Amino acid sequence: MKFEDFKAGDWVQQYQYKSFSPITVNREWSWQNPQINTLLERASRALAELDAFTLIVPDVDLFIQMHITKEAKTSSSIEGTQTQMDEAVLAVEQLAPEKRDDWGEVQNYIQAINEAIGELERLPLSNRLLKQTHAILMQGVRGENKSPGDFRASQNWIGGSSLADASFIPPHQDEVIALMSDLELFWHNEGIHVPELIRIAISHYQFETIHPFLDGNGRIGRLLITLYLVNKNLLRKPSLYLSDFFERNRASYYDALTKVRESNDISHWVRFFLSAVIETADKGKTTFTEILELRQEMDTLILAYGRRAENAQRLINRLYSRPAITMNEAVELLGISHQSASSLFRRMTDEGILLEITGYQRNRLFIFDRYLRLFNG
């Protein structure tokens, strides 16, 4: 299928509405637009350079957890949650009650990402994995009654309050299983010659068009991108997430997807997607560089801690994965007295490593503020 000859699908009359039935994607794809070739080359290079950082950054898994937390926060915010990064790293009891529901959705997403990445070490990307991930995403939050872990068995829609005023109506539920099976075959079809970044660009569009779940399609569809890149060994670690780019360019993102369905312009979508990969990978490289610089500075500071250096290092390593901690948590982590922990915290606060954010005399909460700010941009 040439991009220039692409026809997205057909509107199918249902009882009182028309649903959109997309064409299948498990086929050869080609294009004549040379800009796509240039963007594909740049995106592949940027992705490889980002992936190289996961080899040179010591204990990289500590920092990957914060990338995952940022993705969970950002992808969830596109769907309307209000949790901020400094809240996402807290425990539930440290939050105001009115913030806990949104926080729970973000924590579900973090768990969903971690478990899905773990599954990829044993099994290839599949619809089964997407269903498992969806079940985790929806547990105990909004959407928990909308068939978590299962493809939909009823019609859904995007925008508007009902089918009558929806901005887009995905395919009828009877088409979902066949369309998703075709999509899964496309991921792993070695008989066609389509670059991996083009495959996942088309796959993300197709997933969002099928909208196979009753809720959570945006988050699962964006996570699908990272899962695909890890599964195909384009990334050794889950270090690239496009939700930040999509959120900052939200109108353009939705417009690019809509253009495919309404104008058959898949070239525009692919160019937008590859541009997102380039910018996000470049931003990721900058973040890793800043992490390395901060880590070197912290290592130098901690060397001067003498007998307390080992405990300070263990504390810092814990903060790299979740940069918020209480005194009691530090006591348990390090196996030291409250007096020793208080002394250690006092020095780390004086040196600008820790920042106390409650203003309380007891039950105080400290954050690794300089590190957290690296993920707020």
C-alpha positions in Angstrom: 0.0 0.0 0.0 1.5 3.3 -1.1 0.8 6.2 1.3 -0.3 8.2 -1.7 -3.0 5.6 -2.6 -4.1 5.1 1.0 -7.8 5.1 1.8 -8.4 5.0 5.5 -11.7 3.1 5.5 -15.4 3.5 5.2 -18.3 4.9 7.2 -20.7 2.1 8.0 -24.4 2.7 8.7 -25.5 1.2 12.0 -28.9 1.6 13.6 -28.9 5.3 14.2 -25.4 6.3 13.5 -22.4 5.6 11.3 -19.2 4.0 12.6 -15.8 4.2 11.0 -14.4 0.9 9.7 -10.7 1.2 9.0 -8.8 -0.9 6.5 -6.4 -3.5 7.8 -2.7 -2.6 8.2 -0.9 -6.0 8.0 0.5 -5.3 4.5 3.5 -3.8 2.7 3.8 0.0 3.0 5.7 2.4 0.8 5.8 6.1 0.1 7.2 8.6 -2.4 7.6 11.6 0.0 11.4 12.1 0.5 10.8 14.0 3.7 9.6 10.8 5.3 13.0 9.2 4.5 14.9 12.1 6.0 12.8 12.1 9.2 13.0 8.3 9.4 16.8 8.5 9.3 16.9 11.3 11.9 14.5 9.5 14.2 16.4 6.2 14.0 19.7 8.0 14.8 18.1 9.9 17.7 16.6 6.8 19.1 19.9 4.9 18.9 21.8 7.7 20.6 19.2 7.8 23.4 19.4 4.1 23.8 23.2 4.4 24.1 22.8 6.3 27.3 21.2 3.3 29.0 24.6 1.6 28.5 26.8 4.4 29.9 24.6 5.6 32.8 25.6 3.5 35.9 22.6 1.8 37.7 20.4 3.1 34.9 17.3 1.3 36.2 17.2 3.8 39.2 16.6 6.6 36.7 14.3 4.7 34.4 11.8 4.5 37.2 11.5 8.3 37.1 11.0 8.3 33.3 8.2 5.9 33.9 6.7 8.1 36.6 6.8 11.1 34.3 5.1 9.2 31.5 2.4 8.0 33.9 1.8 11.5 35.1 1.8 13.0 31.6 -0.2 10.4 29.8 -2.8 10.5 32.6 -3.0 14.3 32.5 -4.0 14.1 28.8 -7.0 12.2 30.0 -7.9 14.8 32.6 -6.0 13.9 35.8 -4.4 16.8 37.8 -1.5 15.0 39.5 1.8 16.8 39.4 5.3 15.2 39.4 6.0 16.3 43.0 2.7 14.6 44.0 3.2 11.5 41.9 6.3 10.5 43.9 4.6 10.7 47.3 2.8 8.0 49.2 -1.0 8.2 49.3 -1.1 9.2 53.0 1.0 12.2 52.2 -1.6 13.6 49.8 -4.7 15.6 50.5 -7.8 13.4 50.2 -9.2 15.2 47.2 -6.0 14.5 45.3 -5.9 10.7 45.9 -8.2 9.5 43.1 -6.1 11.1 40.4 -2.9 9.9 42.1 -4.3 6.4 42.1 -4.7 6.5 38.3 -1.1 7.6 37.9 0.1 4.8 40.3 -1.9 2.3 38.3 -0.2 3.4 35.1 3.2 3.1 36.8 2.4 -0.5 37.8 1.0 -1.2 34.4 4.2 0.0 32.6 6.5 -1.9 35.0 4.6 -5.2 34.7 4.2 -4.9 30.9 8.0 -4.3 30.5 8.6 -7.3 32.8 6.3 -9.5 30.6 8.3 -8.5 27.5 11.3 -10.3 28.9 9.3 -13.6 28.6 6.8 -13.0 25.8 6.5 -10.9 22.6 4.1 -7.9 22.4 0.5 -9.2 22.0 -3.1 -8.3 22.4 -3.1 -10.5 25.5 -0.4 -8.3 27.0 -2.3 -5.2 26.2 -5.4 -6.6 27.9 -3.4 -7.5 31.0 -2.0 -4.0 31.1 -5.4 -2.5 30.7 -6.7 -4.5 33.6 -4.0 -3.1 35.8 -4.6 0.4 34.6 -8.3 0.3 35.4 -8.2 -1.4 38.8 -10.0 0.6 41.5 -10.3 3.9 39.5 -12.6 5.6 37.0 -13.4 3.1 34.3 -13.2 0.1 36.7 -16.7 -0.9 35.6 -15.9 -0.6 31.9 -14.7 -4.2 31.2 -11.1 -3.8 32.4 -8.8 -6.3 30.6 -11.3 -7.1 27.8 -11.9 -5.6 24.4 -15.3 -3.8 24.2 -18.5 -5.6 23.4 -20.5 -2.4 22.8 -20.1 0.7 20.8 -18.0 3.6 22.1 -17.4 7.1 20.8 -14.9 10.0 21.1 -16.1 13.5 22.0 -19.7 14.6 22.6 -22.1 13.3 25.2 -23.6 10.5 23.1 -23.4 8.8 19.7 -25.7 11.5 18.4 -23.1 14.3 18.8 -19.8 12.4 18.9 -16.9 13.8 17.0 -15.7 10.3 16.0 -17.3 6.9 16.3 -14.8 3.9 16.1 -15.7 0.6 14.4 -18.6 -1.4 15.5 -17.8 -3.8 18.4 -18.2 -6.8 16.1 -15.1 -5.7 14.1 -12.8 -5.1 17.0 -11.3 -8.6 17.5 -10.6 -9.1 13.8 -9.0 -5.6 13.5 -6.8 -6.1 16.6 -5.8 -9.6 15.4 -4.7 -8.0 12.1 -2.7 -5.3 14.1 -0.9 -8.0 16.1 0.0 -9.8 13.0 1.4 -6.6 11.6 3.8 -6.2 14.6 5.5 -9.5 13.9 5.1 -10.1 10.1 8.6 -10.8 8.9 7.3 -11.3 5.3 6.8 -7.6 4.8 9.6 -4.9 4.6 8.4 -2.0 6.7 10.8 -0.1 9.0 10.0 -0.5 12.7 9.3 3.2 13.3 6.9 3.3 10.4 5.2 0.2 11.7 4.6 1.7 15.2 3.5 5.0 13.7 0.8 3.2 11.7 0.1 0.9 14.7 -0.6 3.8 17.0 -2.9 5.4 14.5 -4.7 2.1 14.0 -5.1 1.4 17.7 -6.6 4.8 18.4 -8.9 4.4 15.5 -10.1 1.0 16.6 -10.4 2.2 20.2 -10.7 -1.4 21.3 -11.4 -0.8 25.0 -14.4 1.1 26.6 -11.9 3.4 28.4 -8.2 3.9 28.7 -7.5 3.7 25.0 -5.3 6.9 24.9 -3.0 5.7 27.7 -2.7 2.1 26.4 -2.2 3.4 22.8 0.6 5.7 23.9 2.2 3.0 26.0 2.0 0.6 23.0 4.7 2.8 21.4 7.2 2.2 24.1 6.4 -1.5 24.5 6.8 -2.0 20.7 10.3 -0.2 20.7 11.4 -2.4 23.6 10.0 -5.6 22.1 11.8 -4.9 18.8 15.1 -4.1 20.6 15.2 -0.5 19.4 15.4 0.4 23.1 17.1 -1.7 25.8 15.2 0.1 28.5 11.8 1.9 28.4 13.4 5.4 28.1 11.3 7.0 25.4 7.7 8.2 25.9 5.8 10.4 23.5 3.1 11.6 25.8 4.9 14.7 26.7 5.2 15.7 23.1 1.6 14.8 22.4 0.4 16.8 25.4 2.4 19.9 24.4 1.1 19.6 20.8 -2.3 18.2 21.7 -4.3 20.0 19.0 -1.8 19.0 16.3 -1.8 15.4 17.6 -5.5 15.0 17.4 -5.6 16.9 14.1 -3.0 14.6 12.6 -5.0 11.5 13.6 -8.2 13.0 12.3 -6.6 13.9 9.0 -5.9 10.2 8.3 -9.5 9.3 8.8 -11.1 12.3 7.0 -8.5 13.0 4.3 -6.6 9.7 3.9 -3.5 11.7 4.7 -1.3 9.1 6.4 1.9 10.8 5.3 1.1 13.8 7.5 0.6 11.6 10.5 3.8 9.6 9.9 5.8 12.9 9.6 4.2 14.2 12.8 5.0 10.9 14.6 8.7 10.8 13.4 9.1 14.4 14.5 7.8 13.5 17.9 10.4 10.7 18.2 13.2 13.0 17.2 12.3 15.8 19.6 11.5 13.4 22.5 14.7 11.4 22.0 16.8 14.6 21.9 15.1 15.8 25.1 15.8 12.4 26.7 19.5 12.6 25.9 19.6 16.1 27.5 17.9 14.7 30.6 20.4 11.8 30.9 23.3 14.2 30.4 21.9 16.3 33.3 21.5 13.2 35.4 25.1 12.2 34.9 26.3 15.7 35.8 24.1 15.8 39.0 25.2 12.3 40.0 28.9 13.3 39.6 28.2 16.3 41.8 26.4 14.2 44.4 29.2 11.6 44.5 31.8 14.3 45.1 29.7 15.9 47.9 29.1 12.5 49.6 32.8 11.6 49.6 33.3 14.3 52.2 30.7 12.6 54.6 33.3 10.3 56.1 31.7 7.5 58.1 28.3 8.6 56.9 29.2 8.4 53.2 27.9 4.9 52.8 24.5 5.7 54.3 24.3 9.0 52.3 25.0 7.0 49.1 22.3 4.4 49.9 19.9 7.2 50.6 20.7 9.0 47.3 20.3 5.8 45.3 16.8 5.4 46.8 16.0 9.0 45.9 17.0 8.5 42.3 14.1 6.1 41.9 11.6 8.0 44.1 12.8 11.4 45.1 10.7 11.8 48.3 11.3 10.4 51.7 10.4 10.8 55.4 12.7 10.4 58.3 11.0 7.2 59.4 11.5 5.7 55.9 15.2 6.6 56.0 15.6 5.0 59.5 14.1 1.8 58.1 16.0 1.9 54.9 19.4 2.5 56.5 18.9 0.6 59.8 20.1 3.6 61.9 18.7 5.6 64.8 16.4 8.6 64.4 19.2 10.7 65.8 21.6 9.6 63.2 19.1 10.0 60.4 18.2 13.5 61.7 21.9 14.4 61.6 22.3 13.1 58.1 19.2 14.9 56.8 20.3 18.1 58.4 23.6 18.1 56.6 22.0 17.1 53.2 19.4 19.8 53.7 22.1 22.4 54.5 24.0 21.4 51.3 20.9 21.7 49.2 20.5 18.1 48.4 17.3 17.7 50.3 14.4 20.1 50.6 11.8 19.9 53.4 8.4 20.6 52.0 5.9 20.3 54.9 7.1 23.0 57.3 6.2 20.6 60.2 8.3 19.8 63.2 7.2 16.2 63.0 6.3 13.8 60.2 8.4 16.0 57.9 8.8 15.1 54.2 11.9 15.7 52.2 12.4 15.7 48.4 15.5 15.6 46.2 14.4 18.8 44.5 17.2 19.3 42.0 16.7 15.8 40.7 12.9 16.1 40.5 13.2 19.3 38.5 15.0 17.4 35.7 11.7 15.7 35.0 9.5 18.7 35.3 10.5 20.3 32.0 
